[in-house]
Amino acid sequence: TLVRYQLPVVVIVFNNGGVYGGDRRNPEEIAGPFKDDPAPTSFVPGAAYHKLMEAFRGKGYLVGTPEELKSALSESFAARKPAVINVTIDPYAGAESGRMQHKN
């Protein structure tokens, strides 16, 4: 819809590899016998949300540093076209808000 109507909307995805912190297994678990059995809160590691926007002829950005984010924001705002900025972040960064008592 954004592309069809050429709406100048910039969507930013803070991509930690999943929900509720993604896959927060320790390195031994990731490399060990259960390496092919990700946490239930993880999505496909490296999900390319920006590529989905590109598939619809919008602009997609994959960023991993503050400098890359600043550049992607400047470019996408200047273009005034639909864009998705996929910001990869460390799944171990931050903490839950405390409001999610029961994670399914």
VENVENJO-V538742 format. One line per field, one symbol per residue. ss: DSSP state (~ for helix, > for strand, _ for the rest). phi: phi as a letter, one per 20 degrees, with the letter a starting at -180 (. if undefined). A space follows every 50 residues. Layout:
ss->???
phi->???
This chain:
ss->_________>>>>>>__>________~~~~~__________>______~~ ~~~~~___>>>>>__~~~~~~~~~~~~~~___>>>>>>____________ ____
phi->.gfgelffdddddeednrdlnmedffgfffeefdfecfffeedfgmgegf fffffemedccdcccgfffgffffffffflcfbcdeefcffefmbffnee fcee
